């Protein structure tokens, strides 16, 4: 009976590990695809010429919208990955085992800089709504783009 119980425990842990590793691979692949799209896309200054916005506001908007586009590209893969990592850690813990593969992927890693993201969102929302709407209507702003190269392309304004 004890042997069957241990076998079942090992199967459950193995199942949780497999789910974690599958989600990790899928997440890494989608992130790679999104980063590749970013790397190959630089927005030109002409896209913003007709929008009444200061250079600082445009930088804030570009930062916020680049993150939003990346998040949209990545979809919910990252969240599913962190859930799988947590599930694997908790399963292993329940059976008094270790889950070293999942240890680095904690809530701190997922939410550690959320205060920064909230600050950027707050700054973005302080920009005139008409300017934000004009920026959001630009199709290229809704797809991954290289923020740093775009800022370089804008040059001093």
C-alpha positions as CSV (number, residue, x, y, z in Angstrom):
1,X,0.0,0.0,0.0
2,X,2.8,2.4,0.9
3,X,4.6,1.6,-2.3
4,X,1.5,2.4,-4.4
5,X,1.1,5.7,-2.5
6,X,4.7,6.7,-3.2
7,X,4.2,5.8,-6.9
8,X,1.1,8.0,-7.1
9,X,2.9,10.8,-5.4
10,X,5.8,10.6,-7.9
11,X,3.3,10.5,-10.8
12,X,1.6,13.6,-9.5
13,X,4.9,15.4,-9.0
14,X,6.1,14.3,-12.5
15,X,2.8,15.5,-14.0
16,X,3.2,18.9,-12.3
17,X,6.8,19.1,-13.5
18,X,5.9,18.2,-17.1
19,X,3.2,20.9,-17.1
20,X,5.6,23.4,-15.7
21,X,8.3,22.6,-18.3
22,X,5.7,22.6,-21.2
23,X,4.5,26.0,-20.2
24,X,8.0,27.3,-19.8
25,X,9.0,26.2,-23.3
26,X,5.8,27.7,-24.8
27,X,6.4,30.9,-22.9
28,X,10.0,31.2,-24.0
29,X,9.0,30.5,-27.6
30,X,6.3,33.2,-27.7
31,X,8.6,35.7,-25.9
32,X,11.2,35.0,-28.5
33,X,8.7,35.6,-31.3
34,X,7.5,38.8,-29.8
35,X,11.1,40.1,-29.2
36,X,11.9,39.3,-32.8
37,X,8.9,41.4,-33.9
38,X,10.1,44.2,-31.7
39,X,13.6,44.1,-33.0
40,X,12.5,44.4,-36.6
41,X,10.1,47.3,-36.0
42,X,11.1,51.0,-35.6
43,X,8.4,53.6,-35.6
44,X,9.2,56.7,-37.7
45,X,8.8,60.2,-36.5
46,X,6.2,61.0,-39.2
47,X,3.7,58.8,-37.4
48,X,3.5,61.4,-34.6
49,X,3.8,64.7,-36.5
50,X,0.0,65.5,-36.5
51,X,-0.5,64.7,-32.8
52,X,-0.3,67.5,-30.3
53,X,1.9,66.1,-27.6
54,X,5.1,67.1,-25.9
55,X,8.3,65.1,-26.4
56,X,8.2,63.9,-22.7
57,X,4.5,62.8,-23.1
58,X,5.4,61.0,-26.3
59,X,8.3,59.2,-24.5
60,X,5.8,58.1,-21.8
61,X,3.3,57.1,-24.3
62,X,5.8,55.1,-26.3
63,X,7.0,53.3,-23.2
64,X,3.5,52.5,-22.1
65,X,2.2,51.4,-25.5
66,X,5.3,49.3,-26.3
67,X,4.7,47.4,-23.0
68,X,1.1,47.0,-23.8
69,X,1.8,45.8,-27.3
70,X,4.3,43.3,-25.9
71,X,1.8,42.1,-23.4
72,X,-0.8,41.6,-26.1
73,X,1.7,39.7,-28.2
74,X,2.7,37.4,-25.4
75,X,-0.9,36.9,-24.4
76,X,-1.6,34.9,-21.2
77,X,1.4,32.6,-21.7
78,X,3.5,34.3,-19.0
79,X,0.7,34.1,-16.5
80,X,0.0,30.4,-17.3
81,X,3.7,29.7,-16.9
82,X,3.9,31.3,-13.4
83,X,0.7,29.5,-12.4
84,X,2.3,26.2,-13.5
85,X,5.5,27.1,-11.6
86,X,3.6,27.8,-8.4
87,X,1.5,24.7,-8.8
88,X,4.6,22.5,-9.3
89,X,6.3,24.1,-6.2
90,X,3.2,23.6,-4.1
91,X,2.7,20.0,-5.2
92,X,6.3,19.2,-4.4
93,X,6.0,20.9,-1.0
94,X,2.8,19.0,-0.2
95,X,4.7,15.7,-0.8
96,X,7.7,17.1,1.1
97,X,9.9,17.2,-2.0
98,X,11.8,20.0,-3.7
99,X,11.0,21.8,-7.0
100,X,14.3,23.4,-7.8
101,X,13.4,24.1,-11.5
102,X,10.6,26.3,-10.4
103,X,12.2,28.1,-7.5
104,X,13.3,31.2,-9.4
105,X,9.8,31.8,-10.8
106,X,8.0,33.3,-7.9
107,X,5.4,36.1,-7.5
108,X,8.3,38.5,-6.7
109,X,9.6,37.9,-10.2
110,X,6.2,38.4,-11.7
111,X,5.0,41.4,-9.6
112,X,8.3,42.8,-8.4
113,X,8.2,45.9,-10.5
114,X,4.5,46.3,-10.8
115,X,4.7,49.6,-8.9
116,X,6.8,50.9,-11.8
117,X,4.3,49.7,-14.4
118,X,1.5,51.3,-12.4
119,X,3.5,54.6,-12.3
120,X,4.0,54.5,-16.1
121,X,0.3,53.8,-16.6
122,X,-0.6,56.7,-14.3
123,X,1.7,59.0,-16.2
124,X,0.2,57.8,-19.5
125,X,-3.3,58.4,-18.3
126,X,-2.3,62.0,-17.4
127,X,-1.7,62.7,-21.1
128,X,-4.6,64.5,-22.9
129,X,-7.2,61.9,-23.9
130,X,-7.4,63.1,-27.5
131,X,-3.6,62.7,-27.8
132,X,-3.8,59.2,-26.3
133,X,-6.6,58.2,-28.6
134,X,-4.7,59.5,-31.7
135,X,-1.7,57.4,-30.7
136,X,-3.7,54.3,-30.0
137,X,-5.3,54.6,-33.4
138,X,-1.9,54.2,-35.1
139,X,-1.8,50.5,-36.1
140,X,1.9,50.2,-35.5
141,X,1.5,51.3,-31.9
142,X,-0.5,48.2,-31.2
143,X,2.2,45.8,-32.4
144,X,5.5,45.1,-30.8
145,X,8.1,47.7,-31.7
146,X,11.7,48.5,-30.6
147,X,11.2,51.3,-28.1
148,X,14.9,52.3,-27.9
149,X,15.4,52.5,-31.6
150,X,12.2,54.3,-32.0
151,X,13.3,56.9,-29.4
152,X,16.6,57.2,-31.2
153,X,14.8,57.8,-34.5
154,X,12.8,60.6,-33.0
155,X,15.9,62.3,-31.9
156,X,15.7,65.6,-30.0
157,X,12.3,67.2,-30.4
